[in-house]
Protein backbone atom coordinates (compact mmCIF):
# COMPACT_ATOMS: atom_id res chain seq x y z
CA UNK A 1 0.00 0.00 0.00
CA UNK A 2 2.73 2.49 0.98
CA UNK A 3 4.44 2.03 -2.40
CA UNK A 4 1.28 3.38 -4.04
CA UNK A 5 1.29 6.58 -1.95
CA UNK A 6 2.79 9.74 -3.43
CA UNK A 7 3.16 13.21 -1.92
CA UNK A 8 0.29 15.55 -2.68
CA UNK A 9 1.52 18.53 -0.66
CA UNK A 10 3.98 19.24 2.12
CA UNK A 11 3.35 21.77 4.90
CA UNK A 12 6.11 23.22 7.03
CA UNK A 13 6.00 25.44 10.12
CA UNK A 14 8.85 27.96 10.26
CA UNK A 15 9.89 30.32 13.01
CA UNK A 16 12.60 32.98 12.99
CA UNK A 17 13.29 32.37 16.69
CA UNK A 18 14.75 28.89 16.20
CA UNK A 19 18.23 28.44 14.75
CA UNK A 20 16.94 25.64 12.51
CA UNK A 21 13.98 27.87 11.50
CA UNK A 22 11.74 24.83 12.03
CA UNK A 23 8.92 25.26 14.54
CA UNK A 24 8.65 21.85 16.19
CA UNK A 25 6.54 22.87 19.20
CA UNK A 26 3.21 22.61 17.38
CA UNK A 27 1.09 19.48 17.63
CA UNK A 28 -0.97 18.96 14.46
CA UNK A 29 -3.87 16.53 14.05
CA UNK A 30 -6.56 16.31 11.36
CA UNK A 31 -10.11 17.10 12.39
CA UNK A 32 -12.60 14.22 12.58
CA UNK A 33 -14.22 15.41 9.36
CA UNK A 34 -10.81 15.53 7.65
CA UNK A 35 -10.07 11.96 8.71
CA UNK A 36 -13.32 10.74 7.17
CA UNK A 37 -12.70 12.70 3.98
CA UNK A 38 -9.16 11.36 3.65
CA UNK A 39 -10.42 7.79 4.08
CA UNK A 40 -13.10 8.28 1.42
CA UNK A 41 -10.67 9.88 -1.06
CA UNK A 42 -7.66 7.63 -0.58
CA UNK A 43 -5.56 10.22 1.22
CA UNK A 44 -3.12 9.75 4.08
CA UNK A 45 -1.02 12.13 6.14
CA UNK A 46 2.36 11.73 7.82
CA UNK A 47 3.80 13.98 10.51
CA UNK A 48 7.28 15.42 9.91
CA UNK A 49 9.52 17.47 12.21
CA UNK A 50 8.01 20.93 11.99
CA UNK A 51 5.16 19.98 9.68
CA UNK A 52 3.47 17.17 7.79
CA UNK A 53 3.02 15.60 4.35
CA UNK A 54 -0.32 14.79 2.73
CA UNK A 55 -0.17 11.79 0.40
CA UNK A 56 -2.57 10.25 -2.08
CA UNK A 57 -3.16 6.71 -3.28
CA UNK A 58 -2.16 6.48 -6.96
CA UNK A 59 -4.48 3.50 -7.46
CA UNK A 60 -7.73 4.32 -5.70
CA UNK A 61 -11.10 2.57 -6.04
CA UNK A 62 -9.69 0.17 -8.61
CA UNK A 63 -8.37 2.84 -10.98
CA UNK A 64 -5.05 4.65 -11.36
CA UNK A 65 -5.09 8.40 -10.78
CA UNK A 66 -2.78 11.39 -10.91
CA UNK A 67 -2.18 14.30 -8.55
CA UNK A 68 -4.23 16.53 -10.86
CA UNK A 69 -7.16 14.16 -10.58
CA UNK A 70 -7.06 14.38 -6.78
CA UNK A 71 -6.95 18.17 -6.85
CA UNK A 72 -9.92 18.27 -9.21
CA UNK A 73 -12.02 16.71 -6.42
CA UNK A 74 -11.90 20.21 -4.84
CA UNK A 75 -12.14 19.11 -1.23
CA UNK A 76 -11.14 20.99 1.92
CA UNK A 77 -9.20 19.43 4.81
CA UNK A 78 -8.72 21.00 8.22
CA UNK A 79 -6.04 20.33 10.81
CA UNK A 80 -6.10 21.37 14.46
CA UNK A 81 -2.90 23.01 15.70
CA UNK A 82 -2.07 23.01 19.41
CA UNK A 83 0.81 24.66 21.23
CA UNK A 84 3.26 22.57 23.21
CA UNK A 85 5.28 25.48 24.60
CA UNK A 86 3.56 27.76 27.16
CA UNK A 87 6.11 30.50 26.43
CA UNK A 88 5.39 30.63 22.70
CA UNK A 89 3.90 34.13 22.82
CA UNK A 90 6.93 35.43 24.73
CA UNK A 91 9.18 35.00 21.68
CA UNK A 92 6.61 35.15 18.89
CA UNK A 93 5.09 38.16 17.18
CA UNK A 94 1.87 36.25 16.57
CA UNK A 95 -1.03 37.48 14.40
CA UNK A 96 -3.76 39.12 16.45
CA UNK A 97 -6.78 37.20 17.66
CA UNK A 98 -9.17 38.15 20.45
CA UNK A 99 -8.20 35.99 23.47
CA UNK A 100 -10.95 33.63 24.54
CA UNK A 101 -13.16 34.41 21.55
CA UNK A 102 -11.12 33.82 18.42
CA UNK A 103 -8.43 31.49 17.13
CA UNK A 104 -6.05 31.77 14.20
CA UNK A 105 -7.07 30.29 10.86
CA UNK A 106 -4.39 29.54 8.27
CA UNK A 107 -5.37 28.93 4.66
CA UNK A 108 -3.84 28.65 1.18
CA UNK A 109 -4.44 31.04 -1.70
CA UNK A 110 -3.54 30.90 -5.41
CA UNK A 111 -0.04 31.97 -6.40
CA UNK A 112 1.75 31.77 -3.05
CA UNK A 113 3.44 29.03 -0.97
CA UNK A 114 2.72 31.05 2.20
CA UNK A 115 -0.26 30.03 4.28
CA UNK A 116 -2.15 33.20 5.13
CA UNK A 117 -3.44 33.96 8.62
CA UNK A 118 -6.85 35.21 9.60
CA UNK A 119 -9.01 34.52 12.62
CA UNK A 120 -12.37 32.95 13.28
CA UNK A 121 -14.79 33.00 16.21
CA UNK A 122 -14.60 29.89 18.32
CA UNK A 123 -16.76 29.21 21.37
CA UNK A 124 -15.64 25.61 21.88
CA UNK A 125 -14.33 25.05 25.40
CA UNK A 126 -11.26 23.16 24.16
CA UNK A 127 -9.89 25.74 21.75
CA UNK A 128 -6.84 24.83 19.65
CA UNK A 129 -4.15 27.42 19.00
CA UNK A 130 -5.14 27.53 15.33
CA UNK A 131 -6.89 25.72 12.50
CA UNK A 132 -5.22 25.05 9.17
CA UNK A 133 -7.56 24.80 6.20
CA UNK A 134 -6.13 23.33 2.99
CA UNK A 135 -8.16 23.72 -0.17
CA UNK A 136 -7.23 21.02 -2.66
CA UNK A 137 -7.44 22.85 -5.96
CA UNK A 138 -5.68 22.62 -9.37
CA UNK A 139 -3.67 25.75 -8.45
CA UNK A 140 -2.34 24.15 -5.27
CA UNK A 141 1.42 24.41 -4.63
CA UNK A 142 3.60 21.38 -3.89
CA UNK A 143 4.86 23.00 -0.69
CA UNK A 144 3.33 25.41 1.80
CA UNK A 145 4.66 27.02 4.93
CA UNK A 146 3.52 29.07 7.90
CA UNK A 147 6.05 31.76 8.80
CA UNK A 148 6.15 32.94 12.43
CA UNK A 149 8.15 36.07 13.18
CA UNK A 150 10.18 36.45 16.39
CA UNK A 151 9.08 38.86 19.08
CA UNK A 152 11.28 41.93 19.51
CA UNK A 153 12.07 43.10 23.03
CA UNK A 154 14.12 45.81 24.66
CA UNK A 155 16.97 44.19 26.58
CA UNK A 156 16.93 45.46 30.17
CA UNK A 157 20.04 44.71 32.21
CA UNK A 158 19.75 45.43 35.94
CA UNK A 159 22.79 45.57 38.24
CA UNK A 160 21.63 44.22 41.60
CA UNK A 161 24.66 43.56 43.80
CA UNK A 162 26.26 46.37 45.80
CA UNK A 163 29.73 45.92 44.31
CA UNK A 164 28.42 46.27 40.75
CA UNK A 165 26.41 49.36 41.64
CA UNK A 166 29.62 50.93 42.99
CA UNK A 167 31.42 50.69 39.64
CA UNK A 168 32.78 53.97 38.32
CA UNK A 169 31.07 55.16 35.11
CA UNK A 170 29.58 51.76 34.26
CA UNK A 171 28.19 50.96 30.81
CA UNK A 172 26.78 48.04 28.86
CA UNK A 173 28.08 47.70 25.31
CA UNK A 174 26.98 45.47 22.45
CA UNK A 175 30.19 43.65 21.53
CA UNK A 176 29.03 43.14 17.94
CA UNK A 177 27.64 46.55 16.99
CA UNK A 178 29.61 48.53 19.63
CA UNK A 179 26.38 50.31 20.55
CA UNK A 180 26.09 51.56 24.08
CA UNK A 181 22.98 50.75 26.07
CA UNK A 182 20.96 53.60 27.56
CA UNK A 183 21.83 54.18 31.19
CA UNK A 184 22.67 53.83 33.92
CA UNK A 185 19.28 54.70 35.35
CA UNK A 186 18.31 54.18 38.97
CA UNK A 187 15.37 51.86 39.62
CA UNK A 188 13.69 50.30 42.62
CA UNK A 189 13.48 46.53 42.66
CA UNK A 190 10.36 44.66 43.72
CA UNK A 191 11.88 43.95 47.15
CA UNK A 192 12.63 47.64 47.65
CA UNK A 193 16.36 47.52 46.93
CA UNK A 194 17.93 49.99 44.49
CA UNK A 195 19.36 48.85 41.18
CA UNK A 196 21.07 50.24 38.09
CA UNK A 197 19.27 49.81 34.79
CA UNK A 198 20.62 49.67 31.21
CA UNK A 199 18.34 49.52 28.16
CA UNK A 200 19.22 48.48 24.63
CA UNK A 201 18.96 51.38 22.12
CA UNK A 202 16.09 49.61 20.39
CA UNK A 203 14.20 46.30 20.35
CA UNK A 204 16.20 43.15 19.55
CA UNK A 205 14.67 40.07 17.95
CA UNK A 206 14.26 37.15 20.32
CA UNK A 207 16.41 34.24 19.20
CA UNK A 208 17.22 30.74 20.38
CA UNK A 209 20.87 31.73 19.89
CA UNK A 210 21.11 35.53 20.09
CA UNK A 211 23.76 37.05 17.84
CA UNK A 212 24.15 40.04 20.15
CA UNK A 213 26.83 39.63 22.83
CA UNK A 214 26.98 42.32 25.50
CA UNK A 215 29.60 43.21 28.07
CA UNK A 216 29.64 45.23 31.27
CA UNK A 217 32.43 47.81 31.55
CA UNK A 218 33.48 50.59 33.89
CA UNK A 219 35.44 53.83 33.52
CA UNK A 220 33.64 54.32 30.22
CA UNK A 221 34.69 57.44 28.33
CA UNK A 222 31.88 58.48 25.96
CA UNK A 223 34.30 60.59 23.90
CA UNK A 224 37.06 58.06 23.23
CA UNK A 225 35.07 54.90 23.92
CA UNK A 226 37.80 53.66 26.26
CA UNK A 227 36.75 51.41 29.10
CA UNK A 228 37.73 48.61 31.45
CA UNK A 229 35.94 45.30 30.97
CA UNK A 230 34.23 43.98 34.10
CA UNK A 231 32.15 41.15 32.61
CA UNK A 232 33.09 40.24 29.01
CA UNK A 233 29.91 38.26 28.30
CA UNK A 234 26.58 39.05 29.92
CA UNK A 235 23.71 36.56 30.03
CA UNK A 236 21.16 36.74 27.24
CA UNK A 237 17.40 37.11 27.87
CA UNK A 238 15.35 34.17 29.03
CA UNK A 239 12.35 33.82 26.66
CA UNK A 240 10.25 32.75 29.65
CA UNK A 241 10.58 36.25 31.13
CA UNK A 242 9.02 39.09 29.17
CA UNK A 243 7.79 42.03 31.22
CA UNK A 244 6.75 45.66 31.09
CA UNK A 245 9.05 47.81 33.24
CA UNK A 246 7.96 51.34 33.99
CA UNK A 247 9.57 52.41 37.27
CA UNK A 248 12.81 54.07 36.18
CA UNK A 249 14.44 57.32 37.18
CA UNK A 250 17.39 59.28 35.86
CA UNK A 251 20.78 58.57 37.45
CA UNK A 252 24.24 60.04 36.87
CA UNK A 253 22.87 62.38 34.21
CA UNK A 254 21.55 59.54 32.02
CA UNK A 255 18.14 59.74 30.39
CA UNK A 256 15.74 57.24 31.85
CA UNK A 257 13.15 55.29 29.90
CA UNK A 258 9.84 57.12 29.88
CA UNK A 259 7.27 55.90 32.37
CA UNK A 260 4.46 53.93 30.79
CA UNK A 261 6.36 52.87 27.65
CA UNK A 262 4.44 50.09 25.84
CA UNK A 263 7.59 48.22 24.78
CA UNK A 264 8.15 44.62 25.86
CA UNK A 265 11.22 44.13 27.99
CA UNK A 266 13.49 41.16 28.53
CA UNK A 267 14.86 41.64 32.03
CA UNK A 268 18.25 40.21 32.98
CA UNK A 269 19.38 40.57 36.57
CA UNK A 270 23.14 40.76 37.13
CA UNK A 271 24.40 39.96 40.64
One Martini backbone bead per residue (centre of mass of N, CA, C, O) as a GRO file, in nm:
protein
  271
    1UNK     BB    1   0.059   0.062  -0.023
    2UNK     BB    2   0.296   0.269   0.018
    3UNK     BB    3   0.393   0.252  -0.287
    4UNK     BB    4   0.120   0.418  -0.381
    5UNK     BB    5   0.225   0.665  -0.234
    6UNK     BB    6   0.203   1.022  -0.285
    7UNK     BB    7   0.278   1.338  -0.287
    8UNK     BB    8   0.075   1.631  -0.261
    9UNK     BB    9   0.170   1.785   0.015
   10UNK     BB   10   0.370   2.025   0.195
   11UNK     BB   11   0.405   2.120   0.545
   12UNK     BB   12   0.553   2.410   0.709
   13UNK     BB   13   0.702   2.524   1.016
   14UNK     BB   14   0.815   2.853   1.082
   15UNK     BB   15   1.090   3.017   1.281
   16UNK     BB   16   1.300   3.286   1.369
   17UNK     BB   17   1.395   3.183   1.657
   18UNK     BB   18   1.508   2.935   1.532
   19UNK     BB   19   1.797   2.807   1.402
   20UNK     BB   20   1.638   2.602   1.201
   21UNK     BB   21   1.335   2.735   1.149
   22UNK     BB   22   1.186   2.517   1.302
   23UNK     BB   23   0.855   2.437   1.424
   24UNK     BB   24   0.824   2.184   1.691
   25UNK     BB   25   0.573   2.304   1.900
   26UNK     BB   26   0.353   2.165   1.713
   27UNK     BB   27   0.035   2.010   1.723
   28UNK     BB   28  -0.092   1.793   1.463
   29UNK     BB   29  -0.441   1.736   1.366
   30UNK     BB   30  -0.697   1.601   1.228
   31UNK     BB   31  -1.001   1.621   1.179
   32UNK     BB   32  -1.269   1.423   1.171
   33UNK     BB   33  -1.358   1.509   0.887
   34UNK     BB   34  -1.079   1.467   0.753
   35UNK     BB   35  -1.054   1.166   0.803
   36UNK     BB   36  -1.299   1.083   0.636
   37UNK     BB   37  -1.212   1.212   0.370
   38UNK     BB   38  -0.945   1.059   0.335
   39UNK     BB   39  -1.069   0.778   0.324
   40UNK     BB   40  -1.261   0.833   0.073
   41UNK     BB   41  -0.990   0.959  -0.108
   42UNK     BB   42  -0.709   0.826  -0.058
   43UNK     BB   43  -0.576   0.955   0.204
   44UNK     BB   44  -0.262   1.061   0.369
   45UNK     BB   45  -0.077   1.127   0.671
   46UNK     BB   46   0.250   1.276   0.775
   47UNK     BB   47   0.460   1.340   1.018
   48UNK     BB   48   0.690   1.608   1.068
   49UNK     BB   49   0.937   1.805   1.138
   50UNK     BB   50   0.759   2.089   1.128
   51UNK     BB   51   0.513   1.900   1.005
   52UNK     BB   52   0.361   1.776   0.689
   53UNK     BB   53   0.225   1.504   0.481
   54UNK     BB   54   0.031   1.468   0.190
   55UNK     BB   55  -0.123   1.178   0.056
   56UNK     BB   56  -0.176   0.960  -0.233
   57UNK     BB   57  -0.352   0.727  -0.409
   58UNK     BB   58  -0.268   0.593  -0.730
   59UNK     BB   59  -0.487   0.342  -0.657
   60UNK     BB   60  -0.821   0.415  -0.662
   61UNK     BB   61  -1.096   0.232  -0.685
   62UNK     BB   62  -0.943   0.055  -0.927
   63UNK     BB   63  -0.783   0.324  -1.017
   64UNK     BB   64  -0.586   0.528  -1.166
   65UNK     BB   65  -0.406   0.832  -1.049
   66UNK     BB   66  -0.353   1.170  -1.019
   67UNK     BB   67  -0.294   1.467  -0.882
   68UNK     BB   68  -0.498   1.626  -1.052
   69UNK     BB   69  -0.741   1.448  -0.981
   70UNK     BB   70  -0.747   1.516  -0.682
   71UNK     BB   71  -0.775   1.831  -0.711
   72UNK     BB   72  -1.055   1.808  -0.871
   73UNK     BB   73  -1.229   1.744  -0.606
   74UNK     BB   74  -1.241   1.995  -0.417
   75UNK     BB   75  -1.132   1.981  -0.123
   76UNK     BB   76  -1.142   2.011   0.243
   77UNK     BB   77  -0.887   2.043   0.497
   78UNK     BB   78  -0.853   2.005   0.860
   79UNK     BB   79  -0.633   2.130   1.112
   80UNK     BB   80  -0.514   2.097   1.438
   81UNK     BB   81  -0.348   2.342   1.647
   82UNK     BB   82  -0.105   2.293   1.908
   83UNK     BB   83   0.051   2.390   2.189
   84UNK     BB   84   0.386   2.301   2.360
   85UNK     BB   85   0.449   2.612   2.450
   86UNK     BB   86   0.388   2.849   2.699
   87UNK     BB   87   0.617   3.069   2.562
   88UNK     BB   88   0.549   3.150   2.268
   89UNK     BB   89   0.455   3.460   2.305
   90UNK     BB   90   0.740   3.567   2.406
   91UNK     BB   91   0.882   3.494   2.093
   92UNK     BB   92   0.610   3.590   1.937
   93UNK     BB   93   0.469   3.755   1.652
   94UNK     BB   94   0.154   3.726   1.657
   95UNK     BB   95  -0.131   3.714   1.537
   96UNK     BB   96  -0.431   3.850   1.582
   97UNK     BB   97  -0.648   3.762   1.862
   98UNK     BB   98  -0.918   3.713   2.056
   99UNK     BB   99  -0.918   3.627   2.361
  100UNK     BB  100  -1.153   3.356   2.398
  101UNK     BB  101  -1.293   3.401   2.084
  102UNK     BB  102  -1.036   3.345   1.907
  103UNK     BB  103  -0.870   3.200   1.621
  104UNK     BB  104  -0.654   3.083   1.411
  105UNK     BB  105  -0.645   3.096   1.037
  106UNK     BB  106  -0.516   2.887   0.795
  107UNK     BB  107  -0.451   2.950   0.436
  108UNK     BB  108  -0.482   2.901   0.095
  109UNK     BB  109  -0.354   3.059  -0.207
  110UNK     BB  110  -0.308   3.175  -0.501
  111UNK     BB  111   0.043   3.214  -0.579
  112UNK     BB  112   0.132   3.085  -0.283
  113UNK     BB  113   0.332   2.925  -0.017
  114UNK     BB  114   0.174   3.094   0.184
  115UNK     BB  115   0.007   3.085   0.481
  116UNK     BB  116  -0.258   3.245   0.576
  117UNK     BB  117  -0.386   3.482   0.824
  118UNK     BB  118  -0.655   3.457   1.043
  119UNK     BB  119  -0.985   3.470   1.199
  120UNK     BB  120  -1.205   3.294   1.431
  121UNK     BB  121  -1.475   3.202   1.582
  122UNK     BB  122  -1.462   3.039   1.921
  123UNK     BB  123  -1.665   2.844   2.169
  124UNK     BB  124  -1.495   2.624   2.237
  125UNK     BB  125  -1.351   2.493   2.520
  126UNK     BB  126  -1.129   2.341   2.325
  127UNK     BB  127  -0.901   2.534   2.212
  128UNK     BB  128  -0.706   2.589   1.970
  129UNK     BB  129  -0.461   2.775   1.833
  130UNK     BB  130  -0.535   2.647   1.541
  131UNK     BB  131  -0.637   2.646   1.192
  132UNK     BB  132  -0.598   2.436   0.902
  133UNK     BB  133  -0.683   2.518   0.561
  134UNK     BB  134  -0.708   2.297   0.282
  135UNK     BB  135  -0.724   2.355  -0.061
  136UNK     BB  136  -0.803   2.137  -0.317
  137UNK     BB  137  -0.642   2.253  -0.608
  138UNK     BB  138  -0.502   2.308  -0.916
  139UNK     BB  139  -0.323   2.559  -0.777
  140UNK     BB  140  -0.162   2.393  -0.599
  141UNK     BB  141   0.101   2.352  -0.418
  142UNK     BB  142   0.368   2.148  -0.305
  143UNK     BB  143   0.437   2.389  -0.097
  144UNK     BB  144   0.401   2.490   0.247
  145UNK     BB  145   0.397   2.781   0.480
  146UNK     BB  146   0.455   2.892   0.809
  147UNK     BB  147   0.536   3.230   0.932
  148UNK     BB  148   0.715   3.310   1.212
  149UNK     BB  149   0.780   3.581   1.415
  150UNK     BB  150   0.980   3.741   1.616
  151UNK     BB  151   1.014   3.884   1.900
  152UNK     BB  152   1.057   4.216   2.026
  153UNK     BB  153   1.301   4.340   2.263
  154UNK     BB  154   1.405   4.509   2.541
  155UNK     BB  155   1.701   4.519   2.688
  156UNK     BB  156   1.727   4.462   3.059
  157UNK     BB  157   1.971   4.562   3.262
  158UNK     BB  158   2.040   4.466   3.615
  159UNK     BB  159   2.204   4.594   3.885
  160UNK     BB  160   2.222   4.451   4.216
  161UNK     BB  161   2.481   4.452   4.340
  162UNK     BB  162   2.685   4.653   4.519
  163UNK     BB  163   2.957   4.630   4.356
  164UNK     BB  164   2.826   4.712   4.081
  165UNK     BB  165   2.702   4.992   4.179
  166UNK     BB  166   3.019   5.100   4.239
  167UNK     BB  167   3.090   5.161   3.972
  168UNK     BB  168   3.273   5.345   3.743
  169UNK     BB  169   3.123   5.432   3.480
  170UNK     BB  170   2.907   5.249   3.368
  171UNK     BB  171   2.852   4.995   3.100
  172UNK     BB  172   2.672   4.877   2.810
  173UNK     BB  173   2.795   4.665   2.539
  174UNK     BB  174   2.787   4.585   2.212
  175UNK     BB  175   3.019   4.371   2.069
  176UNK     BB  176   2.920   4.398   1.768
  177UNK     BB  177   2.811   4.715   1.733
  178UNK     BB  178   2.906   4.912   1.982
  179UNK     BB  179   2.667   4.974   2.139
  180UNK     BB  180   2.511   5.172   2.375
  181UNK     BB  181   2.343   5.164   2.645
  182UNK     BB  182   2.105   5.285   2.830
  183UNK     BB  183   2.276   5.456   3.080
  184UNK     BB  184   2.231   5.482   3.390
  185UNK     BB  185   1.941   5.380   3.590
  186UNK     BB  186   1.739   5.425   3.849
  187UNK     BB  187   1.592   5.165   4.053
  188UNK     BB  188   1.323   4.969   4.190
  189UNK     BB  189   1.280   4.694   4.337
  190UNK     BB  190   1.049   4.481   4.456
  191UNK     BB  191   1.215   4.466   4.747
  192UNK     BB  192   1.340   4.787   4.751
  193UNK     BB  193   1.587   4.784   4.604
  194UNK     BB  194   1.842   4.906   4.438
  195UNK     BB  195   1.922   4.987   4.088
  196UNK     BB  196   2.078   4.932   3.766
  197UNK     BB  197   1.992   5.053   3.441
  198UNK     BB  198   1.987   4.895   3.104
  199UNK     BB  199   1.917   4.988   2.763
  200UNK     BB  200   1.847   4.923   2.466
  201UNK     BB  201   1.818   5.124   2.188
  202UNK     BB  202   1.647   4.872   2.086
  203UNK     BB  203   1.494   4.629   1.960
  204UNK     BB  204   1.531   4.266   1.987
  205UNK     BB  205   1.541   3.975   1.860
  206UNK     BB  206   1.438   3.683   1.930
  207UNK     BB  207   1.660   3.401   2.022
  208UNK     BB  208   1.802   3.099   2.064
  209UNK     BB  209   2.074   3.249   1.930
  210UNK     BB  210   2.209   3.520   2.003
  211UNK     BB  211   2.414   3.755   1.843
  212UNK     BB  212   2.420   3.925   2.082
  213UNK     BB  213   2.698   4.066   2.269
  214UNK     BB  214   2.749   4.158   2.605
  215UNK     BB  215   2.908   4.414   2.815
  216UNK     BB  216   3.067   4.504   3.117
  217UNK     BB  217   3.170   4.833   3.216
  218UNK     BB  218   3.421   5.072   3.310
  219UNK     BB  219   3.537   5.377   3.264
  220UNK     BB  220   3.362   5.528   3.062
  221UNK     BB  221   3.432   5.700   2.750
  222UNK     BB  222   3.230   5.877   2.531
  223UNK     BB  223   3.458   5.989   2.343
  224UNK     BB  224   3.670   5.732   2.309
  225UNK     BB  225   3.556   5.442   2.437
  226UNK     BB  226   3.691   5.382   2.683
  227UNK     BB  227   3.764   5.083   2.891
  228UNK     BB  228   3.669   4.844   3.149
  229UNK     BB  229   3.641   4.515   3.190
  230UNK     BB  230   3.416   4.313   3.384
  231UNK     BB  231   3.204   4.166   3.173
  232UNK     BB  232   3.235   4.008   2.868
  233UNK     BB  233   2.965   3.820   2.929
  234UNK     BB  234   2.634   3.839   2.911
  235UNK     BB  235   2.342   3.748   2.959
  236UNK     BB  236   2.065   3.631   2.809
  237UNK     BB  237   1.755   3.616   2.747
  238UNK     BB  238   1.461   3.485   2.880
  239UNK     BB  239   1.173   3.375   2.720
  240UNK     BB  240   1.006   3.348   3.001
  241UNK     BB  241   1.088   3.672   3.032
  242UNK     BB  242   0.832   3.909   2.997
  243UNK     BB  243   0.806   4.264   3.037
  244UNK     BB  244   0.685   4.576   3.209
  245UNK     BB  245   0.878   4.853   3.254
  246UNK     BB  246   0.838   5.179   3.454
  247UNK     BB  247   1.046   5.214   3.709
  248UNK     BB  248   1.226   5.497   3.633
  249UNK     BB  249   1.536   5.687   3.690
  250UNK     BB  250   1.753   5.919   3.690
  251UNK     BB  251   2.121   5.869   3.650
  252UNK     BB  252   2.407   6.030   3.606
  253UNK     BB  253   2.257   6.195   3.359
  254UNK     BB  254   2.069   5.994   3.252
  255UNK     BB  255   1.826   5.872   3.043
  256UNK     BB  256   1.526   5.766   3.100
  257UNK     BB  257   1.270   5.574   3.074
  258UNK     BB  258   0.960   5.611   3.002
  259UNK     BB  259   0.676   5.620   3.150
  260UNK     BB  260   0.464   5.377   3.001
  261UNK     BB  261   0.593   5.204   2.811
  262UNK     BB  262   0.496   4.951   2.561
  263UNK     BB  263   0.733   4.788   2.575
  264UNK     BB  264   0.909   4.504   2.563
  265UNK     BB  265   1.085   4.317   2.820
  266UNK     BB  266   1.413   4.186   2.892
  267UNK     BB  267   1.512   4.064   3.191
  268UNK     BB  268   1.846   4.107   3.350
  269UNK     BB  269   2.008   3.987   3.624
  270UNK     BB  270   2.295   4.127   3.800
  271UNK     BB  271   2.524   4.002   4.068
   0.00000   0.00000   0.00000
